[in-house]
């Protein structure tokens, strides 16, 4: 007759905890080393020959990702727009002709603009995770000049993206 090996009670409990520990690791925040780094260029002329653009002007990212606004052409900056940042979201204000970065951890829609050229329509949106967090509030913000038309077009593109699933 052979010997039957049974694990001691402590070992059995530890082995039973492995799946629980593995599952709980999925709930931890993403370490900065795994977060993505995105680049948005500030340009005088875009690929579609529009003047004063951010490229891209609509960006989808995950919470914890970093966005870098880089002036390819001088005379531009990027600032977050009041009322177009989700609750608890980071705001930023870059100097003219200087790069600025933001690590966006709160889900929702972030609107941004170039101060000297927003009336000419130089605006953009970054969508972090779930856009619905503050979509209605961001859409309700009014803008001067062509900024309002540019934001309306961006929201139309965002709506189409959300409809695709």
C-alpha positions as CSV (number, residue, x, y, z in Angstrom):
1,X,0.0,0.0,0.0
2,X,1.4,3.4,-1.0
3,X,1.7,6.5,1.0
4,X,-0.9,9.3,0.4
5,X,0.6,12.8,0.6
6,X,-1.7,15.5,1.7
7,X,-0.6,19.1,2.1
8,X,-0.6,20.5,5.6
9,X,-3.5,23.0,6.3
10,X,-1.3,26.1,6.0
11,X,0.1,25.1,2.6
12,X,-3.5,24.3,1.5
13,X,-4.6,27.8,2.4
14,X,-1.7,29.4,0.7
15,X,-2.2,27.5,-2.5
16,X,-5.9,28.4,-2.4
17,X,-5.0,32.1,-2.1
18,X,-3.0,32.2,-5.3
19,X,-6.0,32.7,-7.7
20,X,-7.3,35.4,-5.3
21,X,-4.0,37.2,-5.3
22,X,-3.7,37.0,-9.1
23,X,-7.2,38.4,-9.5
24,X,-6.6,41.2,-7.1
25,X,-3.5,42.3,-9.0
26,X,-5.7,43.2,-11.9
27,X,-7.4,45.8,-9.7
28,X,-4.2,47.7,-8.9
29,X,-3.4,51.0,-10.7
30,X,-1.2,50.8,-13.8
31,X,2.4,51.5,-12.9
32,X,3.9,54.6,-14.6
33,X,6.3,52.3,-16.4
34,X,3.3,50.7,-18.3
35,X,1.5,54.0,-19.0
36,X,1.7,55.2,-22.6
37,X,3.3,58.5,-23.7
38,X,1.3,60.4,-26.4
39,X,2.5,63.3,-28.5
40,X,0.3,66.1,-29.8
41,X,2.0,68.6,-32.1
42,X,1.1,72.3,-32.3
43,X,1.3,73.3,-36.0
44,X,0.8,76.3,-38.2
45,X,-0.5,74.0,-41.1
46,X,-2.0,70.6,-40.6
47,X,-1.8,67.6,-43.0
48,X,-5.2,68.6,-44.4
49,X,-3.9,72.2,-45.1
50,X,-6.0,73.7,-42.2
51,X,-4.2,76.5,-40.4
52,X,-3.4,76.5,-36.7
53,X,-4.0,72.9,-35.6
54,X,-3.2,70.3,-33.0
55,X,-2.2,67.0,-34.5
56,X,-4.0,64.9,-33.6
57,X,-6.9,67.0,-32.4
58,X,-8.9,64.1,-31.0
59,X,-7.0,61.5,-29.0
60,X,-8.2,58.4,-27.0
61,X,-6.0,57.3,-24.1
62,X,-6.1,55.3,-20.9
63,X,-6.0,56.6,-17.3
64,X,-2.4,57.3,-16.3
65,X,-1.2,58.0,-19.8
66,X,0.9,61.1,-20.4
67,X,0.1,63.6,-23.1
68,X,3.0,65.9,-24.4
69,X,2.0,69.0,-26.4
70,X,5.0,69.8,-28.6
71,X,5.3,73.1,-30.6
72,X,6.5,72.1,-34.0
73,X,5.9,75.7,-35.1
74,X,6.4,78.7,-32.8
75,X,3.7,80.9,-31.4
76,X,1.5,78.2,-29.9
77,X,0.6,76.8,-26.5
78,X,-1.8,74.4,-24.9
79,X,-4.0,75.0,-22.0
80,X,-6.9,73.0,-20.6
81,X,-10.3,74.7,-20.9
82,X,-12.3,75.5,-17.8
83,X,-15.4,73.4,-17.6
84,X,-14.0,70.8,-20.0
85,X,-12.0,68.7,-17.5
86,X,-13.6,65.8,-15.6
87,X,-14.0,66.1,-11.8
88,X,-10.6,65.7,-10.1
89,X,-8.9,65.9,-13.5
90,X,-5.5,67.5,-14.0
91,X,-5.4,70.9,-15.7
92,X,-2.4,72.4,-17.5
93,X,-1.2,75.8,-18.9
94,X,1.8,75.8,-21.2
95,X,3.8,78.9,-22.1
96,X,3.9,80.1,-25.7
97,X,6.4,78.2,-27.8
98,X,7.1,75.7,-24.9
99,X,6.2,72.0,-24.6
100,X,3.9,71.0,-21.8
101,X,2.9,67.6,-20.4
102,X,0.0,66.3,-18.5
103,X,-0.5,62.9,-16.9
104,X,-4.2,62.3,-17.1
105,X,-5.6,59.9,-14.5
106,X,-9.3,60.9,-14.2
107,X,-11.6,59.4,-16.9
108,X,-13.6,61.8,-19.1
109,X,-13.2,64.4,-21.8
110,X,-10.5,67.1,-21.6
111,X,-10.8,70.1,-23.8
112,X,-7.8,72.2,-24.6
113,X,-6.9,75.2,-26.8
114,X,-4.1,77.4,-28.0
115,X,-4.6,80.8,-26.4
116,X,-3.5,83.0,-29.4
117,X,-5.3,80.8,-32.0
118,X,-8.4,79.3,-30.3
119,X,-10.6,81.9,-32.0
120,X,-9.2,80.6,-35.3
121,X,-10.3,77.0,-34.2
122,X,-7.1,75.7,-32.7
123,X,-8.6,73.4,-30.2
124,X,-8.7,69.7,-29.3
125,X,-10.0,66.9,-27.1
126,X,-8.3,64.1,-25.2
127,X,-10.7,61.3,-24.1
128,X,-9.4,59.3,-21.1
129,X,-11.3,56.0,-20.7
130,X,-15.0,56.6,-20.4
131,X,-16.0,59.9,-22.1
132,X,-19.5,59.8,-20.6
133,X,-18.1,60.9,-17.2
134,X,-18.3,64.6,-18.2
135,X,-19.3,64.6,-21.8
136,X,-22.5,66.7,-21.3
137,X,-20.7,69.3,-19.2
138,X,-17.8,69.6,-21.7
139,X,-20.2,69.9,-24.6
140,X,-22.2,72.7,-22.8
141,X,-19.2,75.0,-22.6
142,X,-19.4,77.9,-25.0
143,X,-16.5,79.3,-27.1
144,X,-15.7,82.4,-29.1
145,X,-14.9,82.5,-32.8
146,X,-14.3,79.3,-34.7
147,X,-13.4,77.5,-31.5
148,X,-17.1,76.7,-31.1
149,X,-17.4,75.2,-34.6
150,X,-14.2,73.2,-34.1
151,X,-15.3,71.8,-30.8
152,X,-18.7,70.9,-32.3
153,X,-16.9,69.0,-35.1
154,X,-14.7,67.2,-32.6
155,X,-17.8,66.2,-30.5
156,X,-19.4,64.9,-33.7
157,X,-16.4,62.7,-34.3
158,X,-16.4,61.6,-30.7
159,X,-20.1,60.7,-30.9
160,X,-19.4,58.6,-34.1
161,X,-16.6,56.8,-32.2
162,X,-18.8,56.1,-29.2
163,X,-21.6,54.8,-31.5
164,X,-19.2,52.3,-33.1
165,X,-18.7,50.8,-29.7
